Amino acid sequence: MLTERHGTDPDHELPPPESRESELRDYRAAFRAARLAMAVVDRNGVVVAANESLAALLGTETAALHEQAAADLVDLAADGRTWHAYREVLRGRRSRFRCTRRLKHPDGRSLWAEVTVSPVPDSPRVLLTVADISDRRELQARLRHLQMHDPVTRLPNRTLFFERLTAALESAVAESPADEDPRDRSYESYESYESYGHGRTGRIGICYLDLDGFKAVNDTLGHRVGDRLLAAVASRLTECADGYGYTRNGGHLVARLGGDEFAILVEDSTGTEQLADLAQSVLTALQEPFDLSGQRLSVSASIGVVERRAHGSSATCLMQAADTTLYWAKADGKARWTLFDPERNAHRMTRQALSSTLRPAVERGEFALEYQPLVDLANSAVRGVEALVRWNHPQFGTLTPNRFVGIAEEDGSIVELGRWVLQTACRQARQWQKDHPGDRPIFVSVNVAVRQVWDSDLVADVAGILAETGLAPHLLQLELTESAVMGSAGRPLQALQALSDMGVRIAIDDFGTGYSNLAYLSRLPVSVLKLDGSFVRGFQDEEHANPADELIVEALVQLAHRLGLTVTAECVETAGQAARLRRIGCDTGQGWLYSRAVPPENIADLIGIAPLPV
C-alpha cells in the first residue's frame, strides 16, 4: 500500500531491516551517553530503561533504577495536583507535563530538578527527563534576596514584609474558623493552647515604628553616619523581636519599610499585651545611646501597635491602621507606643469625610446660621446677636462649629465659608433693621478665623458686603480669639486697624484663655472683651462662692473700662450669675439664661422686647 500511495519514488520506501536496527542502536547509544538524565517509563509508571546520567544524578546504579516507580524517584506523588497531571500523561490524555522538585541525594545534599514527562512517538511509553537546575535556583535565590532585602540594614524590605504579611493572613484564616477565636476555647493547660493548630491563634500583630528626629542626624552628620545608625537600630530591633517568641517561620519578622521606618510582624499573636510588651522593649532598647565610630548618638522612636484577629483583615487595612496609630504616637508627644483605638479611628474617619465634603457643602447650601442674643445686663434688652454657623450634613446631621471649623482652617475653606457667614449675617441684620424701623437696631457679631485675615483681603470683603447689604459699619462686630489677636503684627494688625477705622467693632473672644498679655490691649484696635465662660462658671455655686473668681472678673472689667472697652460675659446660665456680673459692672451677657442659639425668625420676636428673663 505504501508503494501504491507514493508511487515508485525510492525516497518514500521503507528502509531495509538492517538499516532500522542500526538506527535503533544509535538511538540507544545516544540515550545511554546523553548528559541529560532520562528514563523510559511504561504506562504503569514503571522504569523500563534509564541512562547513566539519571543514575548519577540520583546517586545510584543504572540497574537499580530498572522496574522502579518513576514517581517515587522524583517525588511526583508529593501533592495531588502534580500526581494527577503525571497520571494524565501516562494515560495519553495529556501531551506534556513539567514540574520542579526538590530531591534528596544519598550523600545528604539537596538538589533542585526540573522534571519533564512526555509521550514517546509511536510508542505506548513516555520519556522522563530530569535536569539539575540547582545552580539556576541558587542564582535566583540570591537575586531574590537582593531584591527583597534592604542593602543598608540587611533586613527584609517593604516588598518582602507585605509578602509575608499577606501569606500570614491567608494561612491564619485558612486554619482558624471565621466565627471562633481560639483564645476563647477552654484549655486544660497553656501547653494544650499552644498545641492548637501547632501554635496557631488566628491572630496577627504589627509594631510600626518611626525614628524621632532622624532627619536631623542625616542633615548634621551626613548620610554615612545615618546609615550606620539605621543598621545599629536594625540590630537592636532584631534582638528585641527574637526575645519575644517564635513563629512557624522562625522569629518575628523585622523589616525596614523605607527611610527611618521599621515594622515588626508578629504572627499568631496572643493578644494586645504581647504586642504592648514588645513595643515597650523596643523603646527601652533604643533609649540606650549608640556608639558609632566614636560618635555617641541617642535616638527615640514612636510606635503604632495593631493587634487583631486575622479573619476579616487585609494587609492594606492592617498597615493603614498601623500608620494611623503611628501618627497618633507622634502627635501625642513622640518617644512612645500607642495602641490602635477603633473609636479614635472612627473619629478620624469622620473628620476625613467632613474634610472631603466641606468645600462643596458651601456651594450646595448646606450651611445655616443661628443667632444667640447679647443682652444688656443693666436693663436686659437685646443689644446684639452672635451669628453661629451650623452644618446640616446629609450623613451626620446638624453639626456645630467645633466639629468642622478647625478642619476648615486647616484646608483653607474657612475663607470661603467665612465670607458666606459674614455676608449672610450682615444681610440678616439689615433685614431686622428694615422690619423694625422704630426700634434701636441691634448689631451682629461674626467670628473670624486668623487665616481669613492672612489668606483673604478681609478689609475689602467687609467693605463690599457692608456696601451690598446697606448695614452700617458700627452694627458689625468681628470676633477673633485671644491667641490670634494678641500675636497680631504686620498684615493682621493693619487689617484690624483698617476695619476699626471703618467703624467696625473688634472683639477679643474667649479672653483669659490664651496669652492674656494686657500690654497688647493698649495697642490693638479692640473695642470689646468677651470673658471666657470658665470665669462665669465659677459664679454658679452661690452658697460656696470663691471670692477670688469675682475679684479676677471685677479687675478685668475695671481694666477694660479704663481702656475704653466694653465687656461681655459668656455662658451666663443662672439669674445669680447675671446679678453678680451686673454688680461688678459687666456690660452685656450671653448664655442659656437668655436664649440658646435660635433661627433668625425667633430673634425677630425678641427685638424691642425688654426685659428678657433674668
C-alpha positions as CSV (number, residue, x, y, z in Angstrom):
1,M,0.0,0.0,0.0
2,L,2.9,2.3,0.7
3,T,4.3,1.7,-2.7
4,E,0.9,2.4,-4.3
5,R,0.4,5.6,-2.3
6,H,3.8,7.1,-3.0
7,G,4.3,5.6,-6.5
8,T,7.7,4.3,-7.3
9,D,9.7,7.1,-5.7
10,P,12.5,5.3,-3.8
11,D,12.7,8.2,-1.2
12,H,9.4,7.0,0.2
13,E,10.1,3.3,0.5
14,L,10.7,1.8,4.0
15,P,14.3,1.4,5.0
16,P,15.6,-2.2,5.0
17,P,15.5,-4.1,8.3
18,E,19.3,-3.9,8.8
19,S,19.1,-0.1,8.5
20,R,16.4,0.2,11.1
21,E,18.3,-2.0,13.5
22,S,21.3,0.3,13.1
23,E,19.2,3.3,13.7
24,L,17.8,1.8,16.9
25,R,21.3,1.0,18.1
26,D,22.3,4.6,17.5
27,Y,19.3,5.8,19.5
28,R,20.1,3.5,22.4
29,A,23.7,4.6,22.4
30,A,22.7,8.3,22.3
31,F,20.2,7.6,25.2
32,R,22.9,5.9,27.3
33,A,25.5,8.6,26.6
34,A,23.3,11.6,26.9
35,R,24.3,14.1,29.6
36,L,20.6,14.8,30.2
37,A,19.2,12.4,32.8
38,M,16.5,10.3,31.2
39,A,14.3,7.3,31.7
40,V,11.7,5.4,29.6
41,V,8.6,4.7,31.6
42,D,5.7,2.4,30.7
43,R,2.1,3.2,31.0
44,N,2.0,1.9,34.6
45,G,4.7,4.4,35.6
46,V,7.5,1.8,35.9
47,V,11.0,2.5,34.6
48,V,11.9,0.2,31.7
49,A,15.2,1.9,30.9
50,A,17.4,4.6,32.4
51,N,20.6,6.2,31.4
52,E,23.8,6.7,33.5
53,S,23.1,10.4,33.9
54,L,19.9,9.7,35.7
55,A,21.7,7.2,37.9
56,A,24.5,9.6,38.7
57,L,22.0,12.4,39.5
58,L,20.1,10.2,41.9
59,G,23.3,8.7,43.4
60,T,22.6,5.1,42.4
61,E,23.4,2.5,39.7
62,T,21.5,2.2,36.4
63,A,20.4,-1.3,37.1
64,A,18.9,-0.3,40.4
65,L,16.5,2.1,38.6
66,H,15.0,-0.7,36.5
67,E,11.4,-1.6,37.4
68,Q,11.3,1.3,39.9
69,A,8.3,3.5,40.2
70,A,9.3,6.7,38.4
71,A,7.1,8.8,40.6
72,D,9.0,7.7,43.7
73,L,12.3,8.5,42.2
74,V,11.5,12.2,41.5
75,D,8.8,12.7,44.2
76,L,5.9,13.2,41.8
77,A,3.3,11.9,44.3
78,A,4.1,14.7,46.9
79,D,1.0,16.7,46.0
80,G,-2.3,15.8,44.4
81,R,-2.1,18.3,41.5
82,T,1.3,17.1,40.3
83,W,0.3,13.4,40.7
84,H,-2.9,14.0,38.7
85,A,-1.0,15.7,35.8
86,Y,1.6,12.9,35.7
87,R,-1.1,10.2,35.5
88,E,-2.8,12.1,32.7
89,V,0.3,11.9,30.6
90,L,0.7,8.2,31.3
91,R,-2.9,7.6,30.2
92,G,-2.3,9.5,27.0
93,R,-4.8,12.3,28.0
94,R,-2.1,15.0,28.2
95,S,0.7,15.6,25.8
96,R,3.3,17.1,28.2
97,F,3.9,17.8,31.9
98,R,6.7,19.7,33.6
99,C,7.3,20.5,37.3
100,T,10.1,21.5,39.6
101,R,11.0,19.2,42.5
102,R,13.5,19.3,45.4
103,L,15.3,16.0,45.6
104,K,17.4,14.5,48.4
105,H,20.7,13.0,47.3
106,P,22.0,9.9,49.2
107,D,25.0,11.9,50.3
108,G,22.7,14.3,52.2
109,R,22.7,17.3,49.9
110,S,19.6,18.7,48.2
111,L,19.2,19.4,44.6
112,W,16.6,21.2,42.5
113,A,15.4,19.3,39.4
114,E,13.2,20.2,36.5
115,V,11.2,17.1,35.6
116,T,9.5,16.7,32.2
117,V,7.3,13.9,31.2
118,S,6.2,13.5,27.5
119,P,5.0,10.6,25.3
120,V,7.5,8.7,23.1
121,P,6.3,8.9,19.5
122,D,4.8,5.8,18.1
123,S,5.1,4.1,21.4
124,P,2.9,3.4,24.5
125,R,5.7,4.6,26.7
126,V,6.7,8.0,28.0
127,L,10.0,9.7,28.3
128,L,11.0,11.2,31.7
129,T,13.8,13.7,31.7
130,V,15.4,15.3,34.8
131,A,17.5,18.4,34.6
132,D,19.6,19.6,37.5
133,I,18.7,23.3,38.0
134,S,20.3,23.8,41.4
135,D,22.7,26.5,40.1
136,R,19.9,28.4,38.5
137,R,17.8,28.2,41.6
138,E,20.7,29.3,43.8
139,L,21.2,32.3,41.5
140,Q,17.5,33.1,41.5
141,A,17.6,32.8,45.3
142,R,20.5,35.3,45.6
143,L,18.8,37.7,43.2
144,R,15.6,37.4,45.1
145,H,17.4,38.0,48.4
146,L,19.0,41.2,47.0
147,Q,15.6,42.2,45.6
148,M,13.8,41.6,48.9
149,H,16.3,42.9,51.4
150,D,17.4,46.4,52.3
151,P,21.1,46.9,51.5
152,V,21.8,49.2,54.5
153,T,20.3,47.2,57.3
154,R,20.1,43.8,55.5
155,L,16.6,43.4,56.8
156,P,13.7,42.4,54.7
157,N,12.3,45.3,52.8
158,R,8.8,46.5,52.2
159,T,8.1,44.1,49.4
160,L,9.0,41.0,51.4
161,F,7.2,42.4,54.5
162,F,4.0,42.7,52.6
163,E,4.5,39.2,51.0
164,R,5.0,37.7,54.5
165,L,2.1,39.7,55.9
166,T,-0.3,38.5,53.2
167,A,0.8,34.9,53.5
168,A,0.4,35.0,57.3
169,L,-3.1,36.4,56.9
170,E,-4.1,33.8,54.4
171,S,-2.6,31.0,56.4
172,A,-4.2,32.1,59.7
173,V,-7.6,32.5,58.1
174,A,-7.4,29.0,56.5
175,E,-6.6,27.3,59.8
176,S,-8.8,29.3,62.1
177,P,-12.7,29.3,61.9
178,A,-14.2,32.6,60.9
179,D,-16.6,32.8,63.9
180,E,-14.2,31.5,66.6
181,D,-11.2,32.9,68.4
182,P,-9.0,30.1,69.7
183,R,-8.3,32.1,72.8
184,D,-12.0,31.8,73.8
185,R,-11.8,28.0,74.0
186,S,-11.4,26.1,77.2
187,Y,-7.9,24.5,77.6
188,E,-6.7,22.4,80.4
189,S,-3.2,23.9,80.3
190,Y,-1.2,26.5,78.5
191,E,0.6,23.7,76.6
192,S,-2.7,22.5,75.2
193,Y,-3.5,26.1,74.0
194,E,-0.1,26.2,72.3
195,S,-0.7,22.9,70.6
196,Y,-3.8,24.2,68.9
197,G,-3.0,24.2,65.2
198,H,0.7,23.8,66.0
199,G,0.6,27.1,68.0
200,R,-1.9,28.9,65.7
201,T,-4.1,31.6,67.3
202,G,-5.7,33.1,64.2
203,R,-4.4,36.5,65.3
204,I,-1.8,38.9,64.0
205,G,0.0,41.9,65.2
206,I,2.3,44.7,63.9
207,C,4.6,47.2,65.6
208,Y,5.1,50.0,63.1
209,L,7.8,52.4,64.2
210,D,9.5,55.6,63.0
211,L,12.6,57.1,64.5
212,D,12.1,60.6,66.0
213,G,14.4,63.3,64.7
214,F,16.4,61.0,62.3
215,K,16.4,63.7,59.6
216,A,18.5,65.9,61.9
217,V,21.1,63.2,62.1
218,N,21.4,63.0,58.3
219,D,21.4,66.7,57.9
220,T,24.1,67.4,60.5
221,L,26.3,64.3,60.5
222,G,25.8,63.1,56.9
223,H,24.1,60.0,55.4
224,R,27.0,57.7,56.1
225,V,26.5,58.2,59.9
226,G,22.8,58.0,59.3
227,D,23.1,54.6,57.5
228,R,25.3,53.3,60.4
229,L,22.7,54.4,62.9
230,L,19.9,52.6,60.9
231,A,22.0,49.4,60.8
232,A,22.5,49.6,64.6
233,V,18.8,50.2,65.2
234,A,18.0,47.2,63.0
235,S,20.3,45.1,65.1
236,R,18.6,46.1,68.3
237,L,15.1,45.6,66.8
238,T,16.1,42.1,65.7
239,E,17.3,41.2,69.2
240,C,14.0,42.5,70.7
241,A,11.9,40.5,68.2
242,D,14.0,37.3,68.8
243,G,13.4,37.7,72.5
244,Y,9.6,37.7,72.2
245,G,8.8,34.2,70.8
246,Y,9.0,32.4,67.6
247,T,6.5,31.6,64.8
248,R,6.5,28.6,62.5
249,N,8.7,30.7,60.2
250,G,11.2,31.5,62.9
251,G,11.5,34.7,64.9
252,H,9.1,37.6,64.4
253,L,9.8,39.4,61.1
254,V,11.7,42.7,61.4
255,A,11.7,44.8,58.2
256,R,12.8,48.2,57.1
257,L,9.9,49.7,55.1
258,G,11.9,52.8,53.9
259,G,13.6,55.8,55.3
260,D,13.6,55.6,59.1
261,E,10.5,53.4,59.2
262,F,10.6,49.8,60.5
263,A,8.0,47.2,61.2
264,I,7.8,44.0,63.3
265,L,5.3,41.4,62.2
266,V,4.0,39.1,65.0
267,E,2.3,36.0,63.5
268,D,-0.1,34.1,65.8
269,S,0.0,36.8,68.4
270,T,-1.7,36.1,71.7
271,G,-3.2,39.5,72.4
272,T,-2.5,43.2,72.7
273,E,-0.5,42.6,75.9
274,Q,2.1,40.7,73.9
275,L,2.4,43.5,71.3
276,A,2.5,46.1,74.1
277,D,5.3,44.3,75.8
278,L,7.3,44.1,72.6
279,A,6.8,47.8,71.8
280,Q,7.9,48.7,75.3
281,S,11.0,46.6,75.0
282,V,11.8,48.3,71.7
283,L,11.5,51.7,73.3
284,T,13.7,50.6,76.2
285,A,16.4,49.2,73.8
286,L,16.5,52.3,71.7
287,Q,16.9,54.6,74.7
288,E,20.4,53.3,75.2
289,P,22.9,55.5,73.3
290,F,24.6,54.3,70.1
291,D,28.4,54.3,69.8
292,L,29.2,54.8,66.1
293,S,32.9,55.1,65.3
294,G,33.5,57.3,68.3
295,Q,30.2,59.2,68.0
296,R,27.7,58.8,70.7
297,L,24.1,59.2,69.4
298,S,20.8,59.0,71.2
299,V,17.5,58.3,69.4
300,S,13.9,57.6,70.3
301,A,11.0,56.1,68.3
302,S,7.3,56.4,68.0
303,I,5.4,53.1,67.6
304,G,2.0,52.3,66.3
305,V,0.7,49.0,67.6
306,V,-2.1,46.9,66.0
307,E,-3.3,43.5,67.1
308,R,-6.4,41.8,65.9
309,R,-7.9,38.6,64.5
310,A,-6.7,37.7,61.1
311,H,-10.1,36.9,59.8
312,G,-11.7,39.9,58.1
313,S,-8.3,41.7,57.9
314,S,-6.2,42.5,54.9
315,A,-2.6,43.6,54.6
316,T,-3.7,47.1,53.4
317,C,-6.2,47.6,56.2
318,L,-3.7,46.5,58.8
319,M,-1.0,48.8,57.5
320,Q,-3.4,51.7,57.3
321,A,-4.3,51.1,60.9
322,A,-0.7,50.8,61.9
323,D,0.2,54.0,60.0
324,T,-2.7,55.9,61.7
325,T,-1.6,54.7,65.1
326,L,2.0,55.7,64.5
327,Y,0.7,59.2,63.6
328,W,-1.2,59.2,66.9
329,A,2.0,58.3,68.8
330,K,3.8,61.2,67.0
331,A,1.0,63.6,67.8
332,D,0.8,62.5,71.4
333,G,4.4,63.6,72.1
334,K,6.7,61.0,70.4
335,A,9.0,58.5,72.2
336,R,6.0,56.3,73.0
337,W,3.9,53.5,71.7
338,T,0.2,53.8,71.0
339,L,-2.4,51.1,70.6
340,F,-4.9,51.2,67.8
341,D,-8.2,52.6,69.1
342,P,-11.3,51.9,66.9
343,E,-13.3,54.8,68.4
344,R,-10.4,57.2,67.8
345,N,-10.1,55.9,64.3
346,A,-13.8,56.3,63.6
347,H,-13.4,60.0,64.7
348,R,-10.5,60.3,62.3
349,M,-12.5,58.8,59.5
350,T,-15.4,61.1,60.2
351,R,-13.1,64.1,60.3
352,Q,-11.6,62.9,56.9
353,A,-15.1,62.6,55.5
354,L,-16.0,66.1,56.7
355,S,-12.8,67.5,55.2
356,S,-13.5,66.0,51.8
357,T,-17.1,67.3,51.7
358,L,-16.7,70.7,53.4
359,R,-15.8,72.9,50.5
360,P,-18.6,71.6,48.2
361,A,-21.0,71.9,51.1
362,V,-20.7,75.7,50.9
363,E,-21.8,75.6,47.2
364,R,-24.6,73.2,47.9
365,G,-26.0,75.5,50.6
366,E,-25.7,73.0,53.5
367,F,-24.8,75.7,56.0
368,A,-27.2,77.8,58.0
369,L,-26.9,80.5,60.7
370,E,-28.4,80.6,64.1
371,Y,-28.2,83.6,66.4
372,Q,-27.7,83.9,70.2
373,P,-28.7,87.2,71.9
374,L,-26.2,89.5,73.6
375,V,-28.1,91.1,76.4
376,D,-27.6,94.4,78.2
377,L,-27.1,93.4,81.9
378,A,-28.4,96.7,83.1
379,N,-31.8,96.5,81.6
380,S,-32.0,93.1,79.9
381,A,-32.6,94.5,76.4
382,V,-31.2,92.7,73.4
383,R,-28.3,94.8,72.1
384,G,-26.9,92.4,69.6
385,V,-26.6,88.8,68.4
386,E,-23.8,86.4,67.7
387,A,-24.0,84.5,64.4
388,L,-23.2,80.8,64.9
389,V,-22.9,78.6,61.8
390,R,-24.4,75.2,61.6
391,W,-23.7,72.5,59.0
392,N,-26.7,70.4,58.0
393,H,-24.7,67.5,56.9
394,P,-26.7,64.9,54.9
395,Q,-25.0,62.0,56.7
396,F,-24.0,63.3,60.1
397,G,-27.0,65.6,60.8
398,T,-26.6,69.1,62.2
399,L,-23.0,69.9,63.2
400,T,-21.9,72.7,65.5
401,P,-18.8,74.8,64.7
402,N,-16.4,72.8,66.9
403,R,-16.9,69.8,64.6
404,F,-15.7,71.5,61.4
405,V,-14.2,75.0,61.8
406,G,-10.8,73.5,62.7
407,I,-10.9,71.4,59.6
408,A,-11.9,74.4,57.5
409,E,-9.0,76.4,58.9
410,E,-6.6,73.6,58.0
411,D,-7.6,73.2,54.4
412,G,-8.3,76.8,53.7
413,S,-12.0,76.5,53.1
414,I,-12.6,78.8,56.1
415,V,-12.0,81.7,53.8
416,E,-15.0,80.9,51.5
417,L,-17.1,79.7,54.4
418,G,-16.3,82.8,56.5
419,R,-17.2,85.1,53.6
420,W,-20.6,83.4,53.3
421,V,-21.2,83.7,57.1
422,L,-20.3,87.4,57.0
423,Q,-22.5,88.1,54.1
424,T,-25.5,86.1,55.4
425,A,-25.2,87.7,58.9
426,C,-25.0,91.2,57.6
427,R,-27.9,90.7,55.2
428,Q,-30.0,89.3,58.1
429,A,-29.1,92.2,60.4
430,R,-30.1,94.7,57.8
431,Q,-33.4,92.8,57.3
432,W,-34.2,93.0,61.0
433,Q,-33.5,96.7,60.9
434,K,-35.9,97.1,58.0
435,D,-38.6,95.0,59.7
436,H,-38.3,97.0,63.0
437,P,-37.6,100.6,61.9
438,G,-38.8,102.1,65.1
439,D,-36.6,100.0,67.4
440,R,-33.0,100.5,68.3
441,P,-31.0,98.5,65.7
442,I,-29.1,95.5,67.0
443,F,-25.5,94.7,66.0
444,V,-24.4,91.3,64.7
445,S,-21.2,89.7,65.8
446,V,-19.4,87.3,63.5
447,N,-16.4,85.1,64.3
448,V,-13.4,85.5,62.1
449,A,-10.5,83.0,61.9
450,V,-7.0,84.3,61.7
451,R,-6.5,82.5,58.4
452,Q,-9.2,84.7,56.9
453,V,-7.0,87.7,57.8
454,W,-3.9,86.2,56.2
455,D,-5.4,84.4,53.2
456,S,-8.0,86.9,52.0
457,D,-8.5,90.6,51.7
458,L,-10.8,90.8,54.7
459,V,-11.0,94.6,54.7
460,A,-12.2,94.6,51.1
461,D,-14.6,91.7,51.8
462,V,-16.1,93.6,54.7
463,A,-16.4,96.9,52.9
464,G,-18.0,95.2,49.9
465,I,-20.5,93.3,52.0
466,L,-21.5,96.3,54.0
467,A,-22.0,98.3,50.8
468,E,-24.0,95.5,49.3
469,T,-26.3,94.9,52.3
470,G,-26.5,98.5,53.4
471,L,-25.6,97.6,57.0
472,A,-23.9,100.4,59.0
473,P,-20.3,99.5,60.0
474,H,-21.0,100.1,63.7
475,L,-23.6,97.4,63.6
476,L,-21.0,94.8,62.7
477,Q,-18.7,93.2,65.3
478,L,-15.9,90.9,64.3
479,E,-14.7,88.3,67.0
480,L,-11.2,86.9,66.9
481,T,-9.7,84.6,69.5
482,E,-7.3,86.0,72.1
483,S,-4.4,83.9,70.8
484,A,-5.0,85.2,67.2
485,V,-5.3,88.9,68.2
486,M,-2.6,89.1,70.8
487,G,0.1,87.9,68.4
488,S,-1.1,90.2,65.6
489,A,1.6,92.1,63.7
490,G,2.2,93.2,60.2
491,R,-0.7,92.5,57.9
492,P,-3.2,91.2,60.5
493,L,-2.7,94.3,62.6
494,Q,-3.0,96.6,59.6
495,A,-6.2,94.8,58.7
496,L,-7.7,95.1,62.2
497,Q,-6.8,98.8,62.3
498,A,-8.4,99.4,58.9
499,L,-11.6,97.7,60.0
500,S,-11.7,99.7,63.2
501,D,-11.1,103.0,61.2
502,M,-14.0,101.9,59.0
503,G,-16.3,101.8,62.2
504,V,-16.4,98.0,62.6
505,R,-16.1,96.8,66.2
506,I,-13.4,94.4,67.0
507,A,-13.9,91.9,69.9
508,I,-11.5,89.5,71.6
509,D,-13.3,86.2,72.1
510,D,-12.6,83.8,75.0
511,F,-10.5,86.4,76.8
512,G,-8.5,84.9,79.6
513,T,-7.7,81.5,78.0
514,G,-4.7,82.5,75.8
515,Y,-1.8,84.8,76.2
516,S,-3.6,87.3,78.4
517,N,-0.9,89.9,77.6
518,L,-2.6,93.0,78.9
519,A,0.1,95.2,77.3
520,Y,-1.4,94.4,73.9
521,L,-4.8,95.8,74.8
522,S,-3.5,99.4,74.7
523,R,-2.0,99.0,71.2
524,L,-4.7,96.9,69.4
525,P,-7.9,98.5,67.8
526,V,-10.1,96.5,70.1
527,S,-13.4,97.7,71.5
528,V,-14.9,94.6,73.2
529,L,-13.6,91.9,75.5
530,K,-15.6,88.7,75.8
531,L,-14.8,86.9,79.0
532,D,-14.3,83.2,78.7
533,G,-17.1,81.1,80.2
534,S,-14.7,79.5,82.6
535,F,-14.7,82.7,84.7
536,V,-18.5,82.9,84.7
537,R,-19.0,79.2,85.6
538,G,-17.1,79.9,88.9
539,F,-20.1,82.0,89.9
540,Q,-22.6,79.1,89.8
541,D,-22.2,77.9,93.4
542,E,-23.6,80.9,95.2
543,E,-23.5,79.2,98.6
544,H,-19.8,78.3,98.3
545,A,-18.6,81.1,96.1
546,N,-14.9,81.6,95.6
547,P,-14.1,85.3,96.3
548,A,-11.1,85.0,94.0
549,D,-13.3,84.4,90.9
550,E,-15.3,87.5,91.5
551,L,-12.1,89.6,92.2
552,I,-10.5,88.5,89.0
553,V,-13.6,89.2,86.9
554,E,-14.1,92.6,88.6
555,A,-10.4,93.5,88.0
556,L,-10.7,92.6,84.3
557,V,-13.9,94.6,83.9
558,Q,-12.4,97.7,85.6
559,L,-9.3,97.4,83.5
560,A,-11.3,97.1,80.3
561,H,-13.5,100.1,81.2
562,R,-10.4,102.3,81.9
563,L,-9.1,101.3,78.4
564,G,-12.5,102.3,76.9
565,L,-13.6,98.8,76.2
566,T,-16.9,97.1,76.9
567,V,-17.1,93.6,78.5
568,T,-19.3,90.7,77.5
569,A,-19.6,87.6,79.8
570,E,-20.2,84.3,78.0
571,C,-22.0,81.2,79.4
572,V,-24.4,83.0,81.7
573,E,-26.8,80.3,82.8
574,T,-28.4,81.4,86.1
575,A,-30.0,84.6,87.4
576,G,-27.5,84.6,90.3
577,Q,-24.6,84.7,87.8
578,A,-26.3,87.6,86.0
579,A,-26.8,89.5,89.2
580,R,-23.2,89.2,90.3
581,L,-21.9,90.2,86.8
582,R,-24.3,93.2,86.9
583,R,-23.0,94.1,90.4
584,I,-19.3,94.2,89.3
585,G,-20.1,96.3,86.2
586,C,-20.1,93.8,83.3
587,D,-21.8,95.4,80.3
588,T,-23.5,92.5,78.4
589,G,-24.2,88.9,78.9
590,Q,-24.7,85.9,76.7
591,G,-25.9,82.4,77.5
592,W,-28.7,79.9,78.0
593,L,-30.3,82.1,80.7
594,Y,-31.4,84.4,77.9
595,S,-31.6,82.1,75.0
596,R,-29.9,79.3,73.1
597,A,-28.8,79.9,69.6
598,V,-32.0,80.1,67.5
599,P,-33.1,80.6,63.9
600,P,-33.3,84.2,62.7
601,E,-37.2,84.3,62.8
602,N,-37.0,83.6,66.6
603,I,-34.7,86.5,67.1
604,A,-37.1,88.8,65.4
605,D,-39.6,88.1,68.3
606,L,-37.0,89.3,70.8
607,I,-36.2,92.6,69.2
608,G,-37.6,95.6,71.1
609,I,-38.9,93.4,73.9
610,A,-37.5,94.1,77.3
611,P,-36.8,92.9,79.8
612,L,-35.8,89.3,79.0
613,P,-35.9,86.7,81.8
614,V,-33.3,87.4,84.4
